Amino acid sequence: MTPMSPRVSDPYCAAIVALVWGVVAYHLARREMKSALGNDSTMHYLVGLALASAALGAILLPAPLGLAVPITIAGLGVAAWSDWCVSYLFDEITVTTAILAGTAMLVGGAGLRSMEGGMTCAGLTSFVYFAALLAGKETGYGDVKAAAAIGFAMGPAGGLLAYFAAAIIFVVAALLHAFRTREATLGVPAPFGPALVLGMIVSAPFTPALDTLLQSLIS
């Protein structure tokens, strides 16, 4: 596992880069969704939370996490909005976010850890994807690309933490929805993108300490 390098860039510049990508992703999503734009205020709040978390993460997280993680949160926050509105994660957003996150980690001297994280999260999500297909469940491959972006940004440890946090959030939200509406949601397709973003936001503060712990155990 590649050790962390000194701060790659000014944290405020990193925040600006993340917010600019969030705005670009937002316009890409609006263009792709066209007339299917959603008016759910909850999802608009999620996009706002993602952009605010991206700016805060750029300032508080050490490099290269301080650039890669905010970029990913901003991009996937918008992707989660499109996932909620049209049940689709657009490749223009997820794939570009993954490339930007991996590049930020590579420039910061953590390219190997980024690759390990991307492959680990993509592999785990692919297993879930094919298991769902075999079980006859309707699902899409966009979650795999989004999870890969998270892994590229956070490495294997942080990426797995974010994924499992997202899974817990998703299950709890489904149970609360079923309890509130008195309707069974088992087998009903539901967007996983919002849970992925929230899982990443929740786990991001713990990622540097988790990386330090794993490095001490390995060394």
C-alpha positions as CSV (number, residue, x, y, z in Angstrom):
1,M,0.0,0.0,0.0
2,T,1.5,3.3,-1.1
3,P,2.0,5.8,1.7
4,M,0.3,9.1,1.7
5,S,2.2,12.0,0.1
6,P,2.4,15.6,1.3
7,R,-0.5,17.9,0.4
8,V,-0.9,17.9,-3.4
9,S,-2.6,21.3,-3.7
10,D,-4.2,24.0,-1.7
11,P,-7.3,22.7,0.0
12,Y,-9.4,25.7,-1.2
13,C,-8.4,25.0,-4.7
14,A,-9.4,21.4,-4.3
15,A,-12.8,22.6,-3.0
16,I,-13.2,24.8,-6.1
17,V,-12.3,21.9,-8.4
18,A,-14.8,19.6,-6.7
19,L,-17.6,22.2,-6.8
20,V,-16.9,23.0,-10.5
21,W,-17.1,19.3,-11.3
22,G,-20.4,19.1,-9.4
23,V,-21.9,22.0,-11.4
24,V,-20.7,20.4,-14.7
25,A,-22.2,17.0,-13.6
26,Y,-25.4,18.7,-12.7
27,H,-25.8,20.2,-16.1
28,L,-24.9,16.9,-17.7
29,A,-27.6,15.2,-15.7
30,R,-30.2,17.9,-16.6
31,R,-29.3,17.5,-20.3
32,E,-29.6,13.7,-20.2
33,M,-32.8,13.6,-18.1
34,K,-34.5,16.4,-20.2
35,S,-38.2,16.3,-19.4
36,A,-37.8,13.7,-16.7
37,L,-36.4,16.2,-14.2
38,G,-37.4,15.4,-10.6
39,N,-39.0,17.8,-8.3
40,D,-38.4,15.8,-5.1
41,S,-37.0,18.3,-2.6
42,T,-35.3,15.5,-0.7
43,M,-33.0,14.7,-3.6
44,H,-32.2,18.4,-4.1
45,Y,-31.2,18.5,-0.5
46,L,-29.0,15.5,-1.1
47,V,-27.3,17.2,-4.0
48,G,-26.7,20.3,-1.8
49,L,-25.4,18.1,1.0
50,A,-23.0,16.4,-1.4
51,L,-21.6,19.7,-2.6
52,A,-21.3,21.1,0.9
53,S,-19.6,17.8,2.1
54,A,-17.3,18.0,-0.9
55,A,-16.2,21.5,-0.1
56,L,-15.7,20.6,3.6
57,G,-13.8,17.4,2.8
58,A,-11.4,19.3,0.5
59,I,-10.5,21.5,3.5
60,L,-10.4,18.9,6.2
61,L,-9.0,15.7,4.6
62,P,-5.3,15.2,3.9
63,A,-4.0,14.9,0.4
64,P,-4.6,13.2,-1.9
65,L,-7.9,12.2,-0.3
66,G,-8.6,16.0,0.0
67,L,-9.0,16.2,-3.7
68,A,-10.2,12.7,-4.8
69,V,-12.9,12.3,-2.2
70,P,-14.6,15.7,-2.7
71,I,-14.6,15.2,-6.5
72,T,-16.3,11.9,-6.1
73,I,-18.8,13.1,-3.6
74,A,-19.8,16.0,-5.8
75,G,-20.1,13.9,-9.0
76,L,-21.9,11.0,-7.4
77,G,-24.2,13.4,-5.5
78,V,-25.5,14.5,-8.8
79,A,-25.6,11.0,-10.1
80,A,-27.7,10.0,-7.1
81,W,-30.2,12.6,-8.1
82,S,-30.5,11.2,-11.7
83,D,-30.7,7.7,-10.2
84,W,-33.7,8.8,-8.1
85,C,-35.4,10.6,-10.9
86,V,-35.0,8.2,-13.8
87,S,-33.4,5.1,-12.1
88,Y,-30.2,5.6,-14.1
89,L,-26.6,6.5,-13.3
90,F,-25.2,8.2,-16.4
91,D,-21.8,7.0,-17.6
92,E,-20.8,10.6,-18.4
93,I,-20.9,11.3,-14.7
94,T,-19.9,8.0,-13.0
95,V,-17.0,7.1,-15.4
96,T,-15.7,10.7,-15.5
97,T,-15.8,10.9,-11.7
98,A,-13.9,7.6,-11.4
99,I,-11.2,8.9,-13.9
100,L,-10.9,12.2,-12.0
101,A,-10.6,10.5,-8.6
102,G,-8.0,8.0,-9.8
103,T,-6.0,10.7,-11.5
104,A,-6.1,12.8,-8.3
105,M,-4.8,9.8,-6.2
106,L,-2.2,9.0,-8.8
107,V,-0.8,12.5,-8.9
108,G,-0.8,12.4,-5.0
109,G,1.4,9.3,-5.0
110,A,-1.4,6.8,-4.1
111,G,-2.1,5.4,-7.5
112,L,-1.6,1.7,-6.4
113,R,-4.0,2.1,-3.5
114,S,-6.5,3.8,-5.7
115,M,-6.4,1.0,-8.2
116,E,-6.7,-1.6,-5.4
117,G,-9.8,0.3,-4.1
118,G,-11.4,0.6,-7.5
119,M,-11.0,-3.1,-8.3
120,T,-12.1,-4.2,-4.8
121,C,-15.3,-2.1,-4.8
122,A,-16.1,-2.9,-8.4
123,G,-15.5,-6.6,-7.8
124,L,-17.8,-6.6,-4.8
125,T,-20.6,-4.7,-6.5
126,S,-20.3,-6.9,-9.6
127,F,-20.8,-9.9,-7.4
128,V,-24.0,-8.4,-6.0
129,Y,-25.0,-7.4,-9.5
130,F,-24.7,-10.9,-11.0
131,A,-26.3,-12.4,-7.9
132,A,-29.3,-10.2,-8.3
133,L,-29.5,-11.1,-12.0
134,L,-29.5,-14.8,-11.1
135,A,-32.2,-14.2,-8.6
136,G,-34.3,-12.6,-11.3
137,K,-34.1,-9.1,-9.8
138,E,-34.0,-6.0,-12.1
139,T,-30.8,-4.1,-11.6
140,G,-28.3,-2.0,-13.5
141,Y,-24.5,-1.8,-13.9
142,G,-24.3,1.9,-13.0
143,D,-23.9,1.0,-9.3
144,V,-20.7,-0.9,-10.2
145,K,-19.2,2.1,-11.9
146,A,-20.2,4.4,-9.0
147,A,-18.8,2.0,-6.5
148,A,-15.6,1.8,-8.5
149,A,-15.3,5.6,-8.4
150,I,-15.6,5.4,-4.6
151,G,-12.9,2.8,-4.4
152,F,-10.6,4.9,-6.6
153,A,-11.1,7.9,-4.4
154,M,-10.9,6.2,-1.0
155,G,-8.7,3.1,-1.5
156,P,-9.8,-0.5,-0.5
157,A,-10.4,0.1,3.2
158,G,-12.3,3.4,2.9
159,G,-14.1,2.1,-0.2
160,L,-15.4,-1.0,1.6
161,L,-16.3,1.0,4.6
162,A,-18.4,3.4,2.4
163,Y,-20.0,0.5,0.6
164,F,-21.1,-1.3,3.7
165,A,-22.3,1.9,5.2
166,A,-24.3,2.5,2.1
167,A,-25.8,-1.0,2.3
168,I,-26.9,-0.3,5.9
169,I,-28.4,3.0,5.0
170,F,-30.2,1.4,2.0
171,V,-31.7,-1.4,4.2
172,V,-32.8,1.0,7.0
173,A,-34.4,3.4,4.4
174,A,-36.3,0.5,2.8
175,L,-37.6,-0.7,6.2
176,L,-38.6,2.8,7.2
177,H,-40.4,3.3,3.9
178,A,-42.2,-0.1,4.3
179,F,-43.2,0.8,7.8
180,R,-44.5,4.3,6.8
181,T,-46.4,3.1,3.8
182,R,-47.4,-0.3,5.1
183,E,-46.2,-1.7,1.7
184,A,-43.7,-4.5,1.2
185,T,-40.7,-3.3,-0.8
186,L,-39.0,-6.6,-1.2
187,G,-38.3,-7.2,-4.9
188,V,-39.3,-3.6,-5.8
189,P,-36.4,-1.9,-7.7
190,A,-35.0,1.0,-5.7
191,P,-32.1,3.4,-6.5
192,F,-28.9,2.6,-4.7
193,G,-27.1,5.7,-5.8
194,P,-28.3,8.0,-2.9
195,A,-27.3,5.4,-0.3
196,L,-23.8,5.2,-2.0
197,V,-23.3,8.9,-1.6
198,L,-24.5,9.0,2.0
199,G,-22.3,6.0,2.8
200,M,-19.3,7.8,1.3
201,I,-20.0,11.0,3.2
202,V,-20.4,9.1,6.5
203,S,-17.2,7.1,6.1
204,A,-14.9,9.7,4.6
205,P,-13.9,11.2,8.0
206,F,-12.7,7.8,9.2
207,T,-10.8,6.9,6.1
208,P,-7.4,8.5,7.0
209,A,-7.3,6.9,10.4
210,L,-8.3,3.5,8.9
211,D,-5.5,3.9,6.3
212,T,-3.0,4.6,9.1
213,L,-4.2,1.6,11.1
214,L,-3.9,-0.7,8.1
215,Q,-0.4,0.6,7.2
216,S,0.8,0.0,10.7
217,L,-0.6,-3.6,10.7
218,I,1.0,-4.3,7.3
219,S,4.4,-2.8,8.3
